[in-house]
């Protein structure tokens, strides 16, 4: 194994043959060197934590509390005390209750915690894994399949542990997170320890976790199948987020090769970026406004220094993740005021909680089969009216004296906007009666599903502005899970349907004289930004790290030229035709700004053979 000393040097203790190189997909640029921390779990992600002797008793109490909570949840969901009992469902949950009544199982977990001095999550995993291995050797088919019940109970226990009190134990210095997938809530929690990089099996460029990683310059590589079989906690790893390569247990020569590159990455490349006080315009005078997408408060300072005119998208659900549940009204007021004070007159657009039902502790016991099409966004807000009222009330109070706008996520029809406005007006009335000051935030709708594209003008009449979220729009238009690596070839941002949909929304906003801001990943790509401008986009909001590159492109192209390429794209019938046209046009007109490596030409697998 490679050993790093205090000066980040490498010891000469290994053979080069131990080195393993894997290639994946780069989803956040940069290079880092560090040691692996392996995360496990589906609902609640965790890693192995070594405890001090004085912490063991507290950990045992935490485990016992989780067992009690899990028993209560199972009893509730079995429905045995209700009038209309679903016998099949009741039997399943009763069987799960019996597992938790097995004192020998619980005793083994507690003994594991005590003898190995580890956290309860790790003990649950190790003991249940051992039980599952035994079940899988049973000859009887019926009994052998009961390991699924054990795994289900383990997941419930882990979830209960996540909802209880938790020790504030940080990651070791220079940790690299390794997991099947990384949840935004987990990443938010671990950011305080300043990890060096992320490696996952699943995920995609537009995953919220990797959007956040890019925002904070955290290198990330995904698409590495069976990653947890190749690495264990403590292994030395090099993550190349430029080329999508991960190197485990690197040889001395490899380490030395990447050491300088990793050091250079740590230095910000934006220190020499000078921002002009003049408004951003194309060569022929078309003004373009650049705003920032921000999840963390500290992210706006950098965005402002790079030329951001306020925040075009503040994802409030990260408050939910940081608080491990809905934050209180007062916490929300404080958070919204803080971000609004940072942006000043430039303003901030705050999206209400864009959550799915599976993220709510009270409802996560029975997950949805297809969360992307389930109870999420505005649907969940209108179902959880109590929490929605609290958030709207907090936004109203925070907007007093501040420039705050509110965005409603996943709108599919006018009726959702009307319902949200009615609740907002009721909360204004309640605040007036209590003589509490409040502001009058503008209301906007996220255009991110095909339904709202088709009725964009109707939506525009009911709101003060529109926000076009291209990440989800591409996903829903093409029926491609944006985080599913197995269908990545079908996620084509330059699909003719996507271009047509974006154009339709831009035109609808112009027809109704309604401001429109494009805030998806397309806005942060220099290539896509040029196309969006040609389609008529006037406001773009993006990851802070993308701002310098997009500003550079905007100031060095002519709007007239951008219109020309966007007009030609309307005649393309396939994604390949679009990408080829973009390559040819950009290299002909803007070869001083783009190189072939920057353009979207890809090696497409021959999934659709042509028979002549």
C-alpha positions as CSV (number, residue, x, y, z in Angstrom):
1,X,0.0,0.0,0.0
2,X,1.2,3.6,-0.7
3,X,1.8,5.6,2.4
4,X,1.7,9.4,2.4
5,X,3.8,11.2,4.9
6,X,3.2,14.7,6.4
7,X,4.6,16.3,3.2
8,X,2.3,14.4,1.0
9,X,5.2,12.2,-0.2
10,X,4.8,8.6,-1.2
11,X,6.7,5.7,0.3
12,X,8.4,3.1,-1.9
13,X,6.6,0.1,-0.4
14,X,4.5,-1.4,-3.3
15,X,4.8,-3.2,-6.5
16,X,3.5,-1.5,-9.7
17,X,1.4,-4.6,-10.5
18,X,-1.0,-3.7,-7.6
19,X,-2.2,-0.6,-9.5
20,X,-5.7,-0.8,-10.9
21,X,-7.1,1.7,-13.5
22,X,-10.8,2.1,-14.3
23,X,-12.4,4.4,-16.8
24,X,-15.8,6.0,-16.2
25,X,-17.6,9.2,-17.0
26,X,-16.2,12.6,-15.8
27,X,-19.0,14.6,-14.2
28,X,-17.1,17.2,-12.3
29,X,-13.7,18.4,-13.5
30,X,-10.5,18.3,-11.5
31,X,-7.8,16.0,-10.1
32,X,-7.5,14.8,-6.5
33,X,-5.4,12.3,-4.6
34,X,-6.6,10.8,-1.3
35,X,-7.9,7.8,0.6
36,X,-11.2,5.9,0.1
37,X,-14.1,6.2,2.4
38,X,-16.7,3.6,1.3
39,X,-20.4,4.5,1.8
40,X,-23.1,1.9,2.1
41,X,-26.9,1.9,2.4
42,X,-29.8,3.0,0.1
43,X,-32.0,5.3,2.1
44,X,-29.4,6.3,4.7
45,X,-25.8,6.3,3.5
46,X,-23.1,5.6,6.1
47,X,-19.5,4.5,6.5
48,X,-17.5,2.7,9.1
49,X,-16.6,4.9,12.1
50,X,-14.3,3.8,14.8
51,X,-15.5,4.8,18.3
52,X,-13.7,5.7,21.5
53,X,-14.5,3.5,24.5
54,X,-16.4,6.4,26.1
55,X,-18.7,6.6,23.0
56,X,-19.8,3.0,23.0
57,X,-22.6,3.2,25.6
58,X,-24.1,6.2,23.8
59,X,-24.0,4.2,20.5
60,X,-25.8,1.3,22.1
61,X,-28.6,3.6,23.3
62,X,-28.8,5.1,19.8
63,X,-29.2,1.6,18.4
64,X,-31.9,0.6,20.9
65,X,-33.8,3.7,20.2
66,X,-33.7,2.9,16.5
67,X,-35.0,-0.6,17.2
68,X,-38.0,0.9,19.2
69,X,-38.7,3.4,16.4
70,X,-38.6,0.7,13.7
71,X,-41.0,-1.5,15.7
72,X,-43.5,1.3,16.0
73,X,-43.3,2.0,12.3
74,X,-43.8,-1.6,11.4
75,X,-46.8,-1.8,13.7
76,X,-48.3,1.3,12.1
77,X,-47.8,0.1,8.6
78,X,-49.1,-3.4,9.2
79,X,-52.5,-1.8,9.8
80,X,-53.5,-4.6,12.3
81,X,-55.4,-2.1,14.4
82,X,-57.4,-0.7,11.5
83,X,-60.9,-1.8,10.5
84,X,-59.9,-2.8,6.9
85,X,-56.8,-5.0,7.3
86,X,-54.9,-5.9,4.2
87,X,-54.0,-9.5,5.3
88,X,-51.1,-10.0,2.9
89,X,-49.5,-6.6,3.8
90,X,-50.1,-7.3,7.5
91,X,-48.4,-10.7,7.3
92,X,-45.3,-9.2,5.7
93,X,-44.9,-6.5,8.3
94,X,-45.7,-9.0,11.1
95,X,-42.8,-11.2,9.8
96,X,-40.5,-8.1,9.9
97,X,-41.6,-7.4,13.5
98,X,-40.7,-11.0,14.5
99,X,-37.2,-10.5,13.1
100,X,-36.8,-7.5,15.4
101,X,-38.1,-9.6,18.3
102,X,-35.2,-12.0,17.8
103,X,-33.1,-11.2,20.9
104,X,-30.1,-13.2,19.6
105,X,-29.9,-11.0,16.4
106,X,-30.1,-7.8,18.4
107,X,-27.6,-9.1,20.9
108,X,-25.1,-9.9,18.1
109,X,-25.4,-6.4,16.8
110,X,-24.8,-4.9,20.2
111,X,-21.8,-7.2,20.8
112,X,-20.3,-6.2,17.5
113,X,-20.6,-2.6,18.4
114,X,-18.9,-3.2,21.8
115,X,-16.1,-5.5,20.6
116,X,-15.2,-3.7,17.4
117,X,-15.9,-0.2,18.7
118,X,-17.8,0.8,15.6
119,X,-20.9,2.8,14.8
120,X,-24.3,1.0,14.9
121,X,-24.8,1.3,11.1
122,X,-21.7,-0.6,10.4
123,X,-22.6,-3.3,13.0
124,X,-26.1,-3.7,11.4
125,X,-24.6,-4.1,8.0
126,X,-22.0,-6.7,9.1
127,X,-24.3,-8.9,11.1
128,X,-27.2,-8.8,8.6
129,X,-24.7,-9.6,5.8
130,X,-23.6,-12.6,7.7
131,X,-27.2,-13.8,8.2
132,X,-28.1,-13.2,4.6
133,X,-25.1,-15.3,3.5
134,X,-26.4,-18.2,5.6
135,X,-29.9,-17.8,4.2
136,X,-28.6,-18.1,0.7
137,X,-27.1,-21.5,1.4
138,X,-30.5,-23.0,2.5
139,X,-31.7,-25.7,0.1
140,X,-35.4,-24.9,0.5
141,X,-36.4,-22.2,-2.1
142,X,-39.0,-20.6,0.1
143,X,-36.8,-20.2,3.1
144,X,-33.8,-19.2,1.0
145,X,-35.7,-16.2,-0.4
146,X,-36.4,-14.9,3.1
147,X,-33.1,-13.0,3.0
148,X,-35.0,-10.2,1.3
149,X,-37.0,-9.7,4.5
150,X,-33.7,-9.4,6.5
151,X,-32.3,-6.8,4.1
152,X,-35.6,-4.8,4.3
153,X,-35.5,-4.8,8.1
154,X,-31.9,-3.7,8.0
155,X,-32.7,-0.8,5.7
156,X,-35.5,0.3,8.1
157,X,-33.1,0.1,11.0
158,X,-30.5,2.2,9.1
159,X,-33.2,4.8,8.3
160,X,-34.2,5.0,11.9
161,X,-30.6,5.4,12.9
162,X,-30.3,8.3,10.5
163,X,-33.3,10.0,12.1
164,X,-31.9,9.8,15.6
165,X,-29.2,11.7,17.4
166,X,-25.9,11.4,15.6
167,X,-22.3,12.0,16.7
168,X,-20.6,14.8,14.9
169,X,-17.7,12.7,13.6
170,X,-15.9,14.0,10.6
171,X,-14.2,12.3,7.7
172,X,-10.5,11.9,7.8
173,X,-8.4,14.5,5.9
174,X,-8.1,13.9,2.1
175,X,-11.0,11.4,2.0
176,X,-12.4,10.4,-1.3
177,X,-16.1,9.3,-1.2
178,X,-16.8,5.9,-2.9
179,X,-20.4,4.7,-3.2
180,X,-22.9,3.1,-5.6
181,X,-24.5,6.5,-5.7
182,X,-24.2,9.6,-3.6
183,X,-27.4,11.3,-2.4
184,X,-27.4,15.1,-2.2
185,X,-28.3,14.9,1.5
186,X,-25.3,12.7,2.2
187,X,-23.0,15.0,0.2
188,X,-24.2,18.1,2.0
189,X,-23.6,16.3,5.4
190,X,-20.1,15.3,4.4
191,X,-19.0,18.6,2.8
192,X,-18.1,20.0,6.3
193,X,-15.2,17.5,6.2
194,X,-14.0,18.8,2.9
195,X,-13.7,15.6,0.9
196,X,-11.3,15.6,-2.1
197,X,-13.4,13.8,-4.7
198,X,-16.4,11.5,-5.4
199,X,-16.5,8.1,-7.2
200,X,-19.8,6.3,-7.9
201,X,-21.3,3.5,-9.8
202,X,-24.4,5.3,-10.8
203,X,-25.3,8.9,-11.6
204,X,-25.2,11.3,-14.5
205,X,-24.0,14.7,-15.5
206,X,-27.3,16.3,-14.5
207,X,-27.6,14.5,-11.1
208,X,-28.2,17.0,-8.3
209,X,-25.2,15.6,-6.4
210,X,-22.9,16.2,-9.3
211,X,-24.3,19.6,-10.0
212,X,-23.4,20.4,-6.4
213,X,-20.0,18.9,-6.9
214,X,-19.3,21.1,-9.9
215,X,-20.5,24.1,-7.9
216,X,-17.8,23.6,-5.3
217,X,-15.1,22.3,-7.6
218,X,-15.2,18.7,-6.2
219,X,-13.8,16.3,-8.8
220,X,-16.2,13.4,-9.6
221,X,-16.3,10.3,-11.8
222,X,-19.3,8.0,-12.2
223,X,-20.3,4.9,-14.2
224,X,-17.8,2.6,-12.5
225,X,-19.7,-0.8,-12.2
226,X,-19.2,-2.8,-9.0
227,X,-16.9,-0.1,-7.6
228,X,-17.2,-1.3,-4.0
229,X,-15.8,-4.6,-5.0
230,X,-12.6,-3.0,-6.2
231,X,-11.9,-0.7,-3.3
232,X,-12.0,-0.8,0.5
233,X,-11.8,2.1,3.0
234,X,-8.3,3.3,3.3
235,X,-7.1,2.5,-0.2
236,X,-5.1,5.2,-2.0
237,X,-6.9,6.6,-5.0
238,X,-6.3,9.1,-7.8
239,X,-9.4,10.7,-9.3
240,X,-8.9,12.3,-12.8
241,X,-12.2,14.3,-13.3
242,X,-11.0,15.6,-16.6
243,X,-10.6,12.2,-18.4
244,X,-12.9,10.1,-16.2
245,X,-10.2,7.8,-14.9
246,X,-9.8,6.4,-11.4
247,X,-6.6,4.7,-10.3
248,X,-6.5,2.5,-7.2
249,X,-3.3,1.9,-5.3
250,X,-1.3,3.9,-7.7
251,X,2.3,3.0,-8.4
252,X,5.0,5.4,-7.3
253,X,5.5,6.6,-10.9
254,X,1.8,7.2,-11.4
255,X,1.6,9.1,-8.1
256,X,4.4,11.4,-9.1
257,X,2.8,12.0,-12.5
258,X,-0.5,13.2,-11.0
259,X,0.8,14.9,-7.9
260,X,1.7,18.2,-9.8
261,X,-1.6,18.2,-11.6
262,X,-3.6,17.7,-8.4
263,X,-1.6,20.6,-6.8
264,X,-2.4,22.9,-9.7
265,X,-6.1,22.0,-9.5
266,X,-6.2,23.2,-5.9
267,X,-5.2,26.6,-7.0
268,X,-8.1,28.6,-8.4
269,X,-7.9,29.4,-12.0
270,X,-10.2,32.4,-11.7
271,X,-7.9,34.7,-9.8
272,X,-6.9,36.6,-13.0
273,X,-10.4,36.7,-14.4
274,X,-11.3,40.4,-14.7
275,X,-15.0,41.5,-14.7
276,X,-15.9,44.6,-16.6
277,X,-18.4,47.0,-15.0
278,X,-20.2,47.2,-18.3
279,X,-23.2,45.0,-19.1
280,X,-22.4,41.7,-20.9
281,X,-23.2,42.0,-24.6
282,X,-22.5,40.1,-27.8
283,X,-20.3,41.7,-30.4
284,X,-23.4,43.2,-32.1
285,X,-24.8,44.6,-28.9
286,X,-27.3,41.9,-27.7
287,X,-27.4,42.2,-23.9
288,X,-27.3,38.9,-22.0
289,X,-27.8,38.5,-18.2
290,X,-25.8,35.9,-16.4
291,X,-27.0,34.6,-13.0
292,X,-25.9,31.9,-10.7
293,X,-27.4,28.6,-9.5
294,X,-26.5,28.3,-5.8
295,X,-27.2,25.7,-3.2
296,X,-24.8,26.8,-0.5
297,X,-24.7,30.3,0.9
298,X,-20.9,30.6,0.5
299,X,-21.3,29.8,-3.2
300,X,-22.5,33.3,-4.2
301,X,-19.4,35.2,-3.1
302,X,-17.5,33.4,-5.8
303,X,-20.3,33.7,-8.3
304,X,-20.4,37.5,-7.7
305,X,-16.7,37.8,-8.2
306,X,-17.1,36.1,-11.5
307,X,-19.8,38.5,-12.7
308,X,-23.1,36.9,-11.7
309,X,-26.1,39.3,-11.6
310,X,-27.8,37.7,-8.7
311,X,-29.1,34.2,-8.2
312,X,-31.3,32.7,-10.9
313,X,-31.9,29.4,-8.9
314,X,-31.6,28.8,-5.2
315,X,-32.6,25.2,-4.5
316,X,-34.3,25.4,-1.1
317,X,-34.4,21.6,-0.7
318,X,-30.8,21.7,0.4
319,X,-32.0,23.3,3.6
320,X,-34.2,20.1,4.0
321,X,-31.1,18.0,3.4
322,X,-29.0,19.9,5.9
323,X,-31.6,19.8,8.6
324,X,-32.5,16.1,7.9
325,X,-36.1,17.1,7.5
326,X,-38.2,20.2,7.1
327,X,-36.4,23.2,8.7
328,X,-38.4,25.4,11.1
329,X,-40.1,28.6,9.9
330,X,-37.5,30.7,11.7
331,X,-34.6,28.8,10.2
332,X,-36.0,29.3,6.7
333,X,-36.6,33.0,7.3
334,X,-33.0,33.3,8.4
335,X,-31.6,31.4,5.4
336,X,-33.7,33.3,2.9
337,X,-32.8,36.6,4.4
338,X,-29.1,35.8,4.4
339,X,-29.0,34.8,0.7
340,X,-31.1,37.8,-0.2
341,X,-28.8,40.2,1.7
342,X,-25.8,38.8,-0.2
343,X,-27.4,39.4,-3.6
344,X,-28.9,42.9,-2.7
345,X,-30.6,44.6,-5.6
346,X,-29.6,41.8,-8.0
347,X,-32.1,39.5,-6.3
348,X,-32.5,35.8,-5.7
349,X,-35.0,33.4,-7.2
350,X,-35.8,30.7,-4.5
351,X,-37.4,27.5,-5.7
352,X,-39.8,25.9,-3.2
353,X,-38.9,22.4,-1.9
354,X,-38.4,20.2,-5.0
355,X,-38.6,16.9,-3.1
356,X,-40.0,13.4,-3.7
357,X,-42.1,11.5,-1.3
358,X,-39.3,9.1,-0.7
359,X,-37.2,11.9,0.9
360,X,-39.8,12.5,3.7
361,X,-39.0,10.5,6.8
362,X,-42.7,9.9,7.5
363,X,-43.4,8.4,4.1
364,X,-40.2,6.7,3.1
365,X,-41.3,3.3,4.4
366,X,-43.1,2.5,1.2
367,X,-41.1,3.9,-1.8
368,X,-42.6,4.7,-5.2
369,X,-41.8,2.5,-8.1
370,X,-41.1,5.5,-10.3
371,X,-40.2,8.6,-8.2
372,X,-39.6,10.8,-11.3
373,X,-43.3,10.4,-12.2
374,X,-44.6,10.3,-8.6
375,X,-45.5,12.6,-5.8
376,X,-42.8,15.3,-6.0
377,X,-42.3,19.0,-6.6
378,X,-45.4,21.2,-6.4
379,X,-47.5,18.0,-6.2
380,X,-45.9,17.1,-2.9
381,X,-46.1,20.7,-1.6
382,X,-49.9,20.8,-2.3
383,X,-50.2,17.4,-0.5
384,X,-48.1,18.5,2.4
385,X,-49.9,21.8,2.8
386,X,-48.7,22.4,6.4
387,X,-45.1,22.5,5.3
388,X,-45.9,24.4,2.2
389,X,-47.6,27.1,4.2
390,X,-44.6,27.3,6.5
391,X,-42.3,27.8,3.6
392,X,-44.4,30.4,1.9
393,X,-44.9,32.2,5.1
394,X,-41.1,32.2,5.6
395,X,-40.5,33.5,2.1
396,X,-43.1,36.3,2.6
397,X,-41.4,37.5,5.8
398,X,-37.9,37.2,4.3
399,X,-38.9,39.2,1.2
400,X,-39.8,42.2,3.4
401,X,-37.1,44.7,2.3
402,X,-35.4,42.1,0.1
403,X,-35.5,41.2,-3.6
404,X,-36.8,37.7,-3.5
405,X,-38.8,35.8,-6.1
406,X,-40.4,32.4,-5.7
407,X,-40.2,29.5,-8.2
408,X,-42.8,26.7,-8.1
409,X,-41.2,23.4,-9.3
410,X,-42.6,20.7,-11.6
411,X,-45.6,22.7,-12.7
412,X,-47.8,20.7,-15.1
413,X,-50.9,22.9,-15.3
414,X,-52.4,26.3,-14.5
415,X,-54.5,24.8,-11.6
416,X,-51.3,24.2,-9.6
417,X,-50.3,27.8,-9.9
418,X,-53.8,29.0,-8.9
419,X,-53.7,26.7,-5.9
420,X,-50.3,27.9,-4.8
421,X,-51.3,31.6,-5.2
422,X,-54.4,31.0,-3.1
423,X,-52.3,29.5,-0.3
424,X,-49.9,32.5,-0.6
425,X,-52.7,35.0,-0.3
426,X,-54.1,33.2,2.7
427,X,-50.7,33.4,4.4
428,X,-50.4,37.1,3.6
429,X,-53.8,37.6,5.3
430,X,-52.6,35.7,8.3
431,X,-49.5,37.8,8.6
432,X,-51.5,41.0,8.3
433,X,-53.7,39.9,11.2
434,X,-50.7,39.2,13.3
435,X,-49.1,42.6,12.3
436,X,-46.0,40.9,10.9
437,X,-44.2,42.6,8.0
438,X,-44.0,40.8,4.7
439,X,-42.9,41.5,1.1
440,X,-44.6,40.8,-2.2
441,X,-42.4,38.3,-4.0
442,X,-42.9,37.6,-7.7
443,X,-44.1,34.1,-8.5
444,X,-42.5,32.0,-11.3
445,X,-43.1,28.6,-12.7
446,X,-40.5,25.9,-13.6
447,X,-41.0,24.7,-17.2
448,X,-39.5,21.2,-17.1
449,X,-42.2,18.8,-18.3
450,X,-43.7,18.4,-21.8
451,X,-47.2,19.5,-20.6
452,X,-46.0,23.0,-19.7
453,X,-44.2,23.4,-23.0
454,X,-47.4,22.8,-24.8
455,X,-49.3,25.3,-22.7
456,X,-46.4,27.7,-22.1
457,X,-48.4,30.8,-23.0
458,X,-51.2,29.9,-20.6
459,X,-48.7,29.4,-17.9
460,X,-47.0,32.7,-18.7
461,X,-50.3,34.5,-18.2
462,X,-50.5,33.3,-14.6
463,X,-47.0,34.0,-13.4
464,X,-44.6,36.9,-13.2
465,X,-41.7,35.0,-14.8
466,X,-40.8,31.6,-16.2
467,X,-37.8,29.4,-15.4
468,X,-36.8,26.8,-17.9
469,X,-35.2,23.7,-16.3
470,X,-33.4,21.9,-19.2
471,X,-32.2,19.0,-17.1
472,X,-35.6,17.5,-16.3
473,X,-37.0,18.7,-19.6
474,X,-34.6,16.6,-21.5
475,X,-35.3,13.7,-19.2
476,X,-39.1,13.9,-19.6
477,X,-39.1,14.7,-23.3
478,X,-36.9,11.7,-24.2
479,X,-38.1,9.4,-21.4
480,X,-34.5,8.9,-20.3
481,X,-33.6,8.7,-16.6
482,X,-30.8,11.3,-16.4
483,X,-29.0,9.4,-13.6
484,X,-29.2,6.0,-15.3
485,X,-25.9,5.1,-16.9
486,X,-27.3,2.3,-18.9
487,X,-29.4,4.7,-21.0
488,X,-26.9,7.5,-21.2
489,X,-26.6,7.1,-25.0
490,X,-30.3,8.2,-25.3
491,X,-29.8,11.4,-23.2
492,X,-29.2,13.8,-26.1
493,X,-29.4,17.4,-25.1
494,X,-29.3,18.4,-28.8
495,X,-32.2,16.2,-29.7
496,X,-34.4,18.0,-32.3
497,X,-37.4,17.7,-29.8
498,X,-35.4,19.5,-27.1
499,X,-34.4,22.3,-29.4
500,X,-38.0,22.7,-30.6
501,X,-39.3,22.7,-27.0
502,X,-36.9,25.3,-25.9
503,X,-37.7,27.5,-28.9
504,X,-41.5,27.1,-28.1
505,X,-41.0,28.3,-24.5
506,X,-38.8,31.2,-25.5
507,X,-41.4,32.3,-28.1
508,X,-44.3,31.9,-25.6
509,X,-42.5,34.1,-23.1
510,X,-41.9,36.8,-25.8
511,X,-45.5,36.7,-26.9
512,X,-46.8,37.3,-23.4
513,X,-44.0,39.7,-22.5
514,X,-43.0,37.4,-19.5
515,X,-39.4,37.3,-18.4
516,X,-37.7,33.9,-19.0
517,X,-34.6,32.6,-17.4
518,X,-32.9,29.3,-18.5
519,X,-31.3,27.7,-15.5
520,X,-30.5,24.1,-16.5
521,X,-27.1,22.6,-17.4
522,X,-27.5,23.8,-21.0
523,X,-27.1,27.4,-19.8
524,X,-23.7,26.6,-18.3
525,X,-22.2,25.0,-21.4
526,X,-20.5,27.5,-23.8
527,X,-21.7,25.5,-26.8
528,X,-25.3,25.2,-25.7
529,X,-25.3,28.8,-24.4
530,X,-24.5,30.1,-27.8
531,X,-27.4,28.0,-29.3
532,X,-29.8,29.2,-26.6
533,X,-28.9,32.8,-27.3
534,X,-29.5,32.2,-31.0
535,X,-32.9,30.8,-30.1
536,X,-33.7,34.1,-28.2
537,X,-32.6,33.5,-24.6
538,X,-31.8,36.7,-22.8
539,X,-31.1,35.4,-19.2
540,X,-29.0,32.4,-18.3
541,X,-28.3,31.0,-14.8
542,X,-25.6,28.5,-14.2
543,X,-23.0,26.8,-11.9
544,X,-20.6,29.6,-10.7
545,X,-17.6,27.8,-12.2
546,X,-19.2,28.0,-15.6
547,X,-19.7,31.7,-15.6
548,X,-16.2,32.8,-16.8
549,X,-16.3,30.4,-19.8
550,X,-19.9,31.5,-20.8
551,X,-19.1,35.2,-20.4
552,X,-16.1,34.8,-22.6
553,X,-18.1,33.2,-25.4
554,X,-21.0,35.6,-25.1
555,X,-18.7,38.6,-25.4
556,X,-16.9,37.2,-28.5
557,X,-19.8,36.0,-30.7
558,X,-22.3,37.9,-32.7
559,X,-26.0,37.5,-32.0
560,X,-26.6,37.4,-35.7
561,X,-24.3,34.4,-36.0
562,X,-26.0,32.6,-33.1
563,X,-29.3,33.2,-34.8
564,X,-28.0,31.7,-38.0
565,X,-26.9,28.4,-36.4
566,X,-30.1,28.1,-34.3
567,X,-32.2,28.6,-37.4
568,X,-30.4,25.9,-39.3
569,X,-30.9,23.5,-36.4
570,X,-34.6,23.7,-36.9
571,X,-34.2,21.7,-40.2
572,X,-32.4,18.8,-38.5
573,X,-34.3,15.6,-38.0
574,X,-31.9,13.6,-35.8
575,X,-29.5,14.3,-32.9
576,X,-26.6,13.2,-35.0
577,X,-27.5,15.7,-37.7
578,X,-27.7,18.5,-35.0
579,X,-24.4,17.6,-33.5
580,X,-22.6,17.4,-36.9
581,X,-24.1,20.8,-37.9
582,X,-23.0,22.3,-34.6
583,X,-19.4,21.0,-35.1
584,X,-19.2,22.2,-38.7
585,X,-20.6,25.7,-38.0
586,X,-18.7,26.3,-34.8
587,X,-15.4,25.3,-36.3
588,X,-16.0,27.4,-39.4
589,X,-17.3,30.6,-37.6
590,X,-15.8,30.4,-34.1
591,X,-12.7,28.3,-34.4
592,X,-10.9,30.9,-32.3
593,X,-13.3,30.1,-29.5
594,X,-13.9,26.4,-29.8
595,X,-11.7,23.3,-30.4
596,X,-13.0,20.0,-31.7
597,X,-12.5,18.6,-28.1
598,X,-15.0,21.2,-26.8
599,X,-17.8,20.3,-29.2
600,X,-20.4,17.6,-28.8
601,X,-19.2,15.1,-31.3
602,X,-19.4,11.7,-29.7
603,X,-18.7,8.1,-30.6
604,X,-22.2,6.6,-30.7
605,X,-22.6,2.9,-30.5
606,X,-24.3,1.3,-33.4
607,X,-27.6,0.7,-31.7
608,X,-29.6,1.4,-34.8
609,X,-28.1,-0.4,-37.8
610,X,-29.3,0.8,-41.1
611,X,-30.4,-1.8,-43.6
612,X,-30.1,-0.6,-47.2
